[in-house]
Amino acid sequence: MAKKSYDYLFKLLLIGDSGVGKTCILFRFSDDAFNTTFISTIGIDFKIKTIELEGKKIKLQIWDTAGQERFHTITTSYYRGAMGIMLVYDITQDKSFDNISKWLRNIEEHANEDVEKMILGNKCDMEEKRSVSKDRGTSIAREHGIRFLETSAKDNVNIEDAFYMLAQDILKKQQKNKSSTMDTQNTVPIKTQSKDSGGCC
C-alpha cells in the first residue's frame, strides 16, 4: 500500500458574505495569485495545499463557500466536517461586518462544537474606503474568544499567517486529544487477587 504523503489532513472552511474576498484569499494562499475578475463562487469550491508545521506534513483541504443566501443549504452541509473555519468580512462594507454575528450563529448550529475559528477583516489595502475600524474587529473576536487578523489578498498581507495560525491551533488540539486518548488506553485497571483467597480481607 502506498505511504501517505502527509501526517494530518485538516479540512478548513471560508465563510462570509458574497464579495468579501474569500476566493481571492484562497487563491493568494494556494497559488500565490490575485485576480480582480473572479466571478462569485457558485455553491462551493476547494483547493488543496500541503504545509509543514512542527516537522509534520499537513494537508489542508480548503473549502470556499458561496456567500449568497440561495446557496445556504448547500454550504451549511460542509460545516459539519470542518476542523477550522475562517469568517471573512470586508473592512469597506459595514454590512459584511454586521453579518459576522449571523455567520457565528450558523457555526454554532451546523459545525462541530470544538471547531477552531478565526475572523479575517479583508481588503485592508483599501484604507481610504475603510468603514470598519480594526478595533471593532478585535472587539468581536475577543468577545467570542477567537483569533482576529486584518488581511489583504491583493497585497498579500497576513494571508499565510492566517492559515498557518489556524492550522497550528488545530494541530495543538489534535495532539492534545491524541495524548489524552493514549493516556486513557494506557491506564488499564489491575485487579489484585491473592492466591489463597479463601475469605475476604
N, C-alpha and C positions, 0 to 999 in steps of 0.2 A: 504494500500500500504506500502511496506517495506521502512523503512527510509534509506536514503543514508548513507553509512558508511564513506563518505568523504565530505568536503566542496567545494573543487575545483578539477577539472580534467585538468591536463596540458599534452599536447602532445609534446614530445621532439624528436628531430631527431639527429642522429650521422652521419656525413658525412665526407668524406676524401678518399684519395687513398686506394687501396687494400693493406692490410698488415701493416697498421699503428697502429693497435691495438684497433680498435673500439669495436669489440666483447669482447676483454679482459677487456676494460674499463667498458662495460655494465655489464659483469658477476661479476667483482670485486664490483661494486656498488650494484647490485641487490642480489647477492648470497654470497658476500664476498669470492669469489673463483677465483683462477687463474690457467689456463691450457695452457701449451705451444703448445698443439697439436690441437688447433682449426682449422677447415678447413675454407676456405673462405666462407663468407656468400653468399648464393645463393638468389639473389633478395633482400628480406627484412625479418627481424625477429623482434620480440619485447618482452619486459619484462615489468612487472608492479611492482611498489614499492610505498607504501604509506609512506609519511614522515609528520612530524609536523613542522609547521612554524607559529610563532606568534599566537599560540593557535589554529591554523586551521589545519585540516587534508587535506593533498594534495596528490591526487593520481597521480603518474607520469606514463604515458604510454610512454615508451622509445623505439623508433624505431631505429634499427641498419640496415643501408643500405649497399649494396654491392658497393665496390669501382670500380669494373671493368666497363669499358665503355659499354660492351654489356648489362648490366642491367640498363643502364642510363635512358631509357624511363620508366621502372617500377618505379624506385626510385624517379624520379622528380615529379611524381603524388602525392607523400606523402609530398612534401614541403608545399603545399597549406594550410593544416590544422595545420601545426606545429606552436607552440607558442614560442618554443625555439629551436635553432639549435647549436650544437657543431661541430666545424670544427676541425678535428684532423689531425695532421701531425706527422711524426716520426723524432725525433731530429738526427737520424743517417742517414737519407735519404734526401739529398738536394732536389731531385725532388718532394717529397711529400710536402715539404715546398713551393717550387715554384708554385705548383698547388693550393695553398690556394686561390690565386687570381682568378683562374678558378672556384673554389667552391663558392667563394663570388659572382661571376657573376651569377652562377646558382641560388643562393638565390634571387638575385635581379630579375631574370627573372621569377622564379616559386613560391616564397614564399610570404606570406602576407607582406605588407610594414612595419608593426610595429613589426615584429618578433624579439625576443631577440636573440643575437648571442654571441658566446664565442669561442675563439681559444684555443686549447689544443696542446701543444708540448709534445707528449707522448714518453715513454721509457727513461725518464731522469735518470733511474738507469744505463744506458749504457754510462756513462760519457766517458769512454776510446774510444768509437766509435763515439762520437758526431761530427756531421759535420755542424749542425745549431746552432749558438750561441743563448743564451737566449735573447740577445739584439735585434737580428733580429726578434724574435717572438714578443717581446714587441713593436718594432717599427711598424710592420704591423698592430698590434692590435690598437695601438694609432692612426695610420693613418686612420683607419676605425671607430674609436670611440667605440671599443668593448673590453670586458674583455679578459685577457690572463692568462693562468696558464701553468706551466710545470707539467706533471703528470707521474706517473709510476703505471701501473696496477699491475705489478709484485710485487713491494714493497709497494703498496697501498699508494702512495704519491699524495695528493691533489685530489683524486678521489671523495670522499664525498663532499669536499669543492666545487668542480666544480659544481656538481648537485644542491647543496643547494644554491649556489650563483645565478645560472641561475633561479632556482625556485623562489628565493626571488625577482629577478628583474621582473619576470612575475607577481608575486603576487602584487607587488607595482603598476604595470601598470593596473592590473585588478581592484584593489581597487580605483585607481585614476579615471579610466573610470566609475566605478560604482557610485562614489560620484558625478562626473560631470553629469551623467545621472539623478541622483536623484535631483541635483540642477535644471536641466532643467525641470524635471517633477513638481518640487515644485514651479517653477516660473509661476504662472498662471496669465495671463493678466486680470486685473479687470477693467471693464467698469463702470464708474460712470455716472449715469443718474439722473438728478433732476426730482422730481415727476411732477412739473409743467413746464415741458419742452415745453413751448409754442413757444419760439423763440430761436435764437442762442445766445450763450454767448460771 
